């Protein structure tokens, strides 16, 4: 079925090389302001995904992101922040990229064109029907992602697809399509820009809402964060001060004794 490849449509701006710096930046910002509004339109679909994820997470399920290039890197970025921010083991949210870890820093030629590799990568993690696979592809056509989603779905896993081309193969393949129409890129076809920004926003929403729903946040505080440096220890102490109404030194001792903000708050209440 034919669809409009929005990510490849010509930019709203031309003769970019003739613009002064302020004009370039202002026009980029003008385009960027459209992204959050486009994401707002897909909140109902993100809601479906988060609620389904929460159900599976309490049963031991996991979240897997699969992608290539910028999309793959954004999935890995989101997954990598879960342990320090919310204190979950790194294997609960996993990002996989076409071409493997080398592709995080350097482009691996043709890796995204292998339609079988994503499922092979997922199987290394003993994938099960409790897990959820989210494919990320601005174009919605990346074979690595499409193949992984199709195989995951065929094996009984819940799937979702984040793309910037409504009507493309990815949203049609996934159980939960999340198609964010951000319009043409500032530089025609450069999906690391508005498309990538929209993906980052959606991934923030998915993982953060999931962590809130499974109890990794209290009030508005990251009570399960890893206390891995001086800044985070200080933040943790201040959380305990606020939560228990005690002095900074008392809170510091509580945190040292119990090892986490959550444990300290539970012990003091």
N, C-alpha and C positions, 0 to 999 in steps of 0.2 A: 504493500500500500504506500502510495506517495505521501510525503509530508514535507512541510517547509523546514529546511535545515537552518533554523534561526541562528545557530552558532557560526554559520558561514555567511550570513547575509552582510552586505556592505555596511561599514560604520556610518553613523550619523554625521561623522566629521571627516573632512578631507583636507588635502594639502597640509598635513600635519607638520611636515618639515619646514614650512614657511611661518609657523607660529612662534611667538616668543615663549619663554619658559612659563610665565604666569598663565598665558592662554592655554598652553598644553595641560597644565595642572588643573586649571579651573574646569576645562572641558572633561577631563578624566573624572573629576569630582562630581560634575553634573551627571555623568553616566552612573557613577557609583551610588548616587542617591536613589536610583531606581531599584537597587538590588533588594533592600529590606522590604519594600512594598511587594516585590515579586515573591519573596519568601513567605510573606504573610498570607498569600493566597493558597499556599499548600499546607497550612497548619492542620487542616482536617486530616490530611494523609499522614503527616508526621505524628499526629495524635494516635492514629490506628497503629502505627509501628511501635511507638513507645509503650502503649498499653499491652500490646502483644508481647513485646520484649520483657516487660515487667513480670508478666505471668510465667514466662519461661525461665527468667533469671532466678526466681525463688525456688524453682525446681532444679537448679544447677545448670541451666542453659547458658550459652555464651553468645557474644555478638562478634561476627566477623565482617570486616570491611574488605572488599576486593576492588582494585582499580589499577590503572596504568598511568604513568607520568604524573602530572600535577594531581590528578584525582587520587591516585594511589598514595602519593605522599601525604595528602591531606587526611586520608583515612588512617595512616600510620601515626600522624601527628595527634589525632584525636585519641587513638587507642593508647598512645604512650603517656598521655596525661592522666589516665585513670588511676594507676597505682599511686603516684604522689599526691594527687588531689583528693582522691576518695578512699585510698587505702585498700583497694581490691588487688588480688594477685594479677600479674600481667597477662595471664592466660584467659582471663574472663572477657576481655575486649581485645581483639587481635586485628591488626591491619596487615593485609597481604598486597604486594605490588608485583605486577608483571615484570619479570626479570630478576626477582629476588632482591636481597638487601643491597646489592650493588646499584640497583636502579634508584635507590633513595637519593643518592648523590649524583649519579651519572646516568644519562639515557642509555638504555640497552636496546639496540636496534632490533626491530621486528618482534620484540617480546610480547607486545600487546596483540599481535596477530594470531597467537596460538590459542585456539578455542578450547583445547583440552587441559591446558596447564593449570588453570585456576582450581579445577576440581582436584587435580593431583596435589596442589598446594594445600587445599583444605583437608584432604584425607590424611596428611601428615599430622594433623591435629586431632585425629580420632573423632571426626565430625559426627554428630548424632542428630536425631530428629528434635531434640530439645533446643538446638542451636538455631540462630537466625543469621542469614547471610544478606548483607547489604552491598549491592553493586553500585559503584560510582563511576560515571562516564559522562562528561559534558556533551559529547556527540550522541550518546545513546546507542552507539554502534560498535564499540570496542569488542572484538571477538573474545579476548581474555575474560572480560566481564560477562558478556552474554552467555558464553559457554559455561561459566561457573554458576550463573543464576539458573540456567536451564537444568544443569545436573543436580544442583541443590534442591530445586523444586521437584525434580523427578524422584529424588530420594527422600521426600517427605519433610524437607525443611521449609520454614517460612522464609520468603525472600522479599526484598524491597529493592527498588532501583532509583537512584538519584541521578537526574539528568537535566540538561538545559534545552533539550529538544523534545517537546511534547509530540507524541505520535511515533517516535523512533522505536526501534526494536527493544531497547531496555525496559521502558515502562510497560510495553506490551507483554514482555516476558515475565516480569516480576509480579508477585502477589499484591504488593503495595507499591504503586507507582508514585514517585515524588518528582514531578516535572516542573522545574522552576524556569519560567520564561523571563529571562532578564533582558531580552532584546539583543541587538547587535553589539559586538564588542567595540571598544574604543579604537583598537587596531583590529581590522577585520580578521576574524578567525582566531584571535589570540585568547583562547579560553582560560589561560592562567589569570585573566583579569576579572571581569564581572562574574563569569561562570564559576571560577575558582572561589571568589568571595562568597557567592551564594552557597556553594558546597560547604565552605567553612562554617557559615551561619547555621545551616541545616544540621551539620554534624554536632556543633555545639549544643543545639536544641535537643537532639536525640540523646546524646550521652548524659547531658546535665539533667534533663527531665527524668531519665531512667534512674540515675543515681539518687535523685530526690525521692522518687517513688519507692525505691527499695530500702530507704532508710539511712542513706549515707550522708544526709544533711539534716541538721536540726536548726529550726528557725531559718536563719540564712547563713549558717556557719558550716565550714568544711570540718566537721568534728572528727572525721576519720583520716585526715590528711597525714602524710608521713612527716615526722619531725626531723627532717634530714639536714637542716642548716640553721644558723643562728636566727635568720629572719623568720623561718617557720616556727621555731621554738617560741620566739617572742610573740608571734601571732597566736599560737596555741595558749600561751599563758594569759594573754588578754582575753581570749575566748572564755577561759575558766574564770577569770576575774568577773567578767560580765555575767556569766551564767550562774555563779554561786554567790556573788556579792562579797568576795573576800579580797584581801590585799594582794598586790602583785607578788610579793615574796611568798605568801601562803599558797597562791595559785601555782607558783613555780615549783614549790615542794610537792604539791599534789600531782603536777604533771610528771615530775621525775619519778615519783612513787608508782604511778599507775600506767605511764607509758603512752597514753593517748588522751586527747581531749575528751572523747566519749567516755572512756573509762573513768577519768577524773570527775567529769560531771555526774556520771551515774553514782560514783562513790560518795559524792558530796550532797546528793539530794535525798 
